[in-house]
Amino acid sequence: MKFKLLQITPQNQLSLWLSQLQTPVGMLIVGRFLSEVGTGFTLFYAPIFFVNQVGLSATTVGIALTSTSVAGVFGRILGGSLADSQEWGRRRTLLLATAISTVGSLVLAATNNFTTLVIGSLIVGLGIGFYWPAGESVIADASQTDNRREIFALARVADNLGLAIGSVLAGWWVAIAGNYRGLFIVDAISFMVFFTVIYLAIHETSEAQILPSQPPPPLASWIAALSDRRLLIYVAVNITFTTYIAQLHSTLPIYLKNFVRVDDNTLGLAATTISSLFAWHLALAVICQFPMARALKQYSHTIALTISAILWAIGFSLMWVSAIAPHYHLLWVTLALTVFALALVSYTPFAASLVTDLAPESQRGVYFSINALCWAFGHFIGSPLGGWALDQPRIIADNFWLGFSLSVLIPAAILQYLNRILSSE
């Protein structure tokens, strides 16, 4: 089932995007925004809490957080098949995902040791795994080729706006109350709200349920997807991108808290400063998402992603400069987070749109499951790698960012190869 959306013009761009939002995609975006507010409470403060409050090492926390990715692998595989099936479909899979995520957040709120952290991370990872294939499939179902990037961009605006609001509120919460555990309870409540929105306002969008047909059996669907050479090349690139994003979520908050020099006598930024930096990063992502989507619309998906790769390299280079510069460390960090915001908004909608173009309609859940698996593998690699670097001598922790900057040459080269393949079809 397709939802006909009008063409977007520069004069009425935002109003049309908003007016064209139809149930279920409009309600999904609203629910995502509310849920991301709760996620913003924990996203940047969870590593700080587990290291500085619970007393675990950065390496241990990085390893524990990889269990989120491990569980996410199973959740994404099963979630993709459920989203495509006639028995479950997108809606029921989303309900299951938000219910599991609620439980996971409550377990993390009660964490006092490594074992509980791993259990909570496993549950959260499973919920995230179920969510993404179904959530992205709903947006793909409700959009047309000519405006799909903009619809995905609007979903990312809701995500980033929610995260920005949540991170600011979290900074105030920590500064006033100093209660990190309450952050996870707020996150659990936000998932409950999202569950309610899905239950009351989102109906099924899968064509297999609306117009009963015979989609490929789950195993055959996975075999077909994994035989798609174009998809496998994209997967290699996407794992690299998500490894970069993992540094923003797990490594960078601890680095800012424990390594950035404020002055000759002070090491580590205050919680309110870190909150403000990430709020700026997310606010800029919200502001730039539509302009970036429109500016890059004239380019192919692969060229847009190459531009994103270049921006990631610049951002990591600025973080390295913040470590070696004699002065103005906070300025360099702010510039880095500014560039990271631009890198993020030039990546997310174009990556999702590329997957939609590659996927047959009856296999969107599986294709988006594979896309979401890249996030799991990226965090599986990125979180422990960053934690290990921060537990090493300062020279390694500082030059860690330079290494990531140079690594961007790899996905940039692969993207050019993928561009040639897609252009020849």
N, C-alpha and C positions, 0 to 999 in steps of 0.2 A: 504494500500500500504506500503510495507516494502522497506527500503533501505539496501542493503547488505553491511555490513562493515567488513573489514578484521580483523583477530585476531591480538591483540596487543602483541608484544614481548618486553622484557626489552631493547633490543638493539636499537630499532627504535620507542620507545614508543611515544614521542612527535610528530615526523614527521608523523607517521601514524595517530595519532589522528587528526592532522591538515589536512592531505591529504584526510582522510575519510569524512570530513565534506561536506555534500551535501546540495544543496538547497532542502528544505527550512531551514533545521536546522542550516546550516552554516550561512546563512544570518540572521536568528533569533539571533544567538549568537553574530554576529557583531552588529546588531541593539541594542541588550541588552547592550553590552559594551558601545556604544555611549550614550545610555539613562542613564546608571548608572553613567557616568561621571557627567551628570547634576544632578542626584540625590545626588551624593557625595557633591555637593555644598550646599545642604540644610539638609542632613540627620542628621548631628551632630550639626549644627548651628541653626536650626529652634527653638529648645527649648530655647537656649540662647537668640536668637533674641526676642522671644515673652515674655520672663521673664525680660531680662535686658534692652531691647530697647522699646518694646511696653508698658511694665510696668505691665504685668499681673502676678499673683502669680503662683508659681510652681504647686499648686493644680489645679488652674483654667486652666492652659495650659494642664496639664495632662487630665483633664476632656474634654477639647476641642479636644485634639488629639484622644480621644476615639470615637469621632464622625466619624473619619476616619474609625475606625473598624466597627461602626454601619452601615455606608453606604457600607463598604466593604462586609458585610454579604449579603446584597441584590445583590450587584454586582457579588459576587461569585456564589450565587445560580442561578441567571439568566445567568451569563456568562458560567457556566458549561453546562447548558441545550442548550444554543446557540452554544457552541463549538461542541456539539454532533449532532446538528440538520442538516438536509439536506439543509434547507433554508439559514442558516448562515454559519456554519462551523467554523474552527479555524481562517482562514484569516480575514474574516469580523469582527469577534469578536475582534481580535487584533487591527484592524483599529479603531474600536469604542473605545476601551480602551485607545489608545494613544491620540485620539482626546479629550476625556473627561479629561485625565490627563493634557493636555496642558492648558485647561481652568482653571482647579483647581490651577495649579501653578501660573497663572496670578492673580487669586483672592487672593492667599496668599501673593503675592508681594504687593498688595494694602491694606493689613490688618492693621487696626489702633485700633481695638477694639475686644472684645470677640465675638460679633455677626459675624463679617466678618471672623474671624478665624474659627468659626464653619462652616460657609458656604463653605469656601475654603477647609476645611478638609473633609467635606461631599463629595464634588466633587472629590477630590483626591482619597478618599476611594472608590468611585464608579468606577473610572478608574482602580485602582489597582485590585478591585474585578473582573472586566471583563477580566483583562489581565492574571492572573495567571493560571486559568484552561485551557485556550486556549494555552498559552505559554508552559506549561509543557506537554500538550497533543501532541504538535508538536514534542517535543524531544522524547517522548515515541513512537510516530508513526515512527520516523526515526532511531530507534535503535533496536538492538537485545539483547536478554537476557544476553548473555555472555559479552557484553561490555556496557551495559546500565549505570552502575555506572560511567564508565569513561566519557561517553557522558554528563551525568548530571554534573559530576565533571568539565568538560570543560566549561559548561555553568556557573557554579559557579565561575570559574576562571575569565571569562569575567565580571561577576557581580562585583567581589571583586576588580579586576584590575581597572575597571571603577570607582568604589567608592573610591579607594585609590588615583587615579589621581585627581578626583573631590575634595576630601577633602583637598589635598595639595594645589590645586589651590584656593580653598575657603579660606584657612588660609592666603594665600598671599593677596587675595582680601580684606579680612577683615582688615588685618594688614596695607595695603597700603591705601585703599579707605575708610574703615570703613562703607561700604554701604551693609547692610545685605539684603535689598530689591532686589538688583541686583542679589543676589544668586538665587532667585526664578525665575527671568526672564531667567537666563541661563538654569535652569531646564526646563522651558517651551520650550525653543528652542531645547533642547535635545529630548523632546518628539515629536516635529515637525519632527526632523531628523529621529527618529525611525518610525514615521508614513510613511515617504517617503520610507524608506528601505522596510517596509512591503508591501507597495503598488506596488513598482517596482520589488522587487526581491523574494518575498515569495509567493508560490502558495499553494493551498489547499492540506492538507495531510490526512484529514478524509476519511476513507474508505467509509463512508456513501455517500460522494460526488463523490469520484473517481470511486467506484464500487457501484452504487446505490443499496441500500438494505432497509430493514425496521427496523431501530433501535427502541428500546422500546420507547413508549411514555414517555415524560418527567416525569410525575408523577410516572409511573410505574418504571422508571429507578431510581428515588430517593428512592422510597419505597424499591426496591431491595438492593440498596446500604446501606440504613440505617438498613436493616435486616442482614447485614453481620457482624457477631459477631467479626470477626478478625479486621475489619475496625474500629468498635466502640472502641475496646480496644486500637488500635493504636491512635485513636483520643484523648483519655484521656491522653496518653503520649505526643502527639504532642502539645497539648494546653499548657502543662507544659513547654516544650522546647521553644515555641514561647513567653511565658511569660518571660523567661530568656532573649531571644533576645531583647524583648521590653526594658529591662533595659539598654542594650547597646545603644539603639537608643534614648531613651527619658530621662532616669534617670541619667545615667553615665555622659553625657556631662555637665549637670547642677551641679552634684556633684563635678566634676573636676574643674569647673569654680568657685564655691562658697564655697567649703568645704575643699579641699585638702590643707594642710599647706605646703607652700614653705619654709618658715623659721619662726623664732620667731615673725617677724613683718609683714609677708605677708601671706594672706589667699586667695587661688584660683590661678589656673594656668593661664598663659597668653594664648590668643587665638592661637598664633603660636605654643605653646607647646602642646595644646590640639590637634591641627591639626596634628602635627608630631606624637603624640601618636596613633591617629586613623589611620594615614597613615601607620605607622609601623604595626599596627594590621591587616590592610587590605592587605598590602604587604606580610606579613607572611602567610596570608590565601591563597594568590595567589601562593606563593612559595611551600607551604605544601599541596595544594589540590591534585595534582597528586600523590606525594609520599604517602599521607595518604590513598587515594583511593586504591592504589596498595597494601599497607601494610595490609589494612583491608579486602581486596577482598577475602581472604581465610575464613573469618568469615561470619556468617549469618548477615542479616540486623539487627536483634534484638541485637546481640552481639556487632556489631559496634555502635549501638545507645547507648548501655549500657556504652561503653567506652567513648562516648561523654558525657553522664551524669556525669561520674566520673570527667571528665575534667572541666565541668561547676562547680562542687562542689569545685574543687581546685581553679579555677579562682575567685569565690566569696569569698573563704577563704582568698586569697591574698588581695582582696580589703578591707576586714575587717582588716587584718594586717596593711594595709597602713593607716587605721584610728587610730589604737591604738598604733602603733610603735612610739617611741620617735624621731627617725631620719629616713632618707632615704625614705621619703614618695614617691617621684617620682620613685624610684627604684621599690618599691612594686607595684605601679600602672602599671609600664611598664611590670613587670612580669605577673600581672593579665591580661592585654590586650594580652600578648603573649599566655597565656593559653586559653583565650577566643577564639583566632584565631584557635587554634587546636581543641577546642570544636566545633566550627562552621563548620570547614571543615570535621569533622568526623560525622556531623549530616546531612547536607543538601543533598548530593547526595544519601546517603543511605535511607533517609526518602522518597525521590522521587522515588527511585527504588523499595522500598517496596510497595508503592501505585500502581505503574505500575504492579507489580506482582499480587496484589490483584484484580485489576480491569479487568473485561471483556473488550475486545477491543471496543465494541460498547458503553461502558459506561465510557470511560476514562475521558471525560470532567466532568462528574458528580463526579467521585471519586476524581479527582484533585480539583474540586470545594470544596468538603468536606475537603480535605487536606488544601486548601487555607483558608477555614473558621477557621481552627485552628489558623492561623496567626492572623485573625481578632479578635478572642476571646482572644488569648494570649495578644495582644496589648490592647484590651478592659480592661483586668484585670491588665496588667502590668503597663501601663502608669499612670492611676490614683493612683495605689498603690505606685509607686515610687514617684510621685508628693506629695502625702500625707506624705510619710516618710521624704521628704526633707523639708517640712514645720513644722515638729515637732522639739522638742529639739534635740540638737546635738547627745546625746547618742542614740536616736532612729535612726537617720539618719545613724550613723556609724554602729550600730549593725544590721541594715537592711540587710547588705551583709551576715552576719553570718546566719541569718534566711534563706536566699535563699540557702546557702551552705547546710544546714541541710535538706532542702526540697527535695533535689535531691534523697534522699532515696526512695521517693514515685515513681517517674518514673522508677527508676532502678528495683524496685520490680515488677512493672507492666510489664516491658519488659521481665523479666524472665518468667512470666506467659504466655505472648504472644509467647515467644520462644518455650515453651512446646507445645502449641496448634499447631503452624506451623510445628513443628518437627513430630508431630503425624499424620499429614495429608499425 
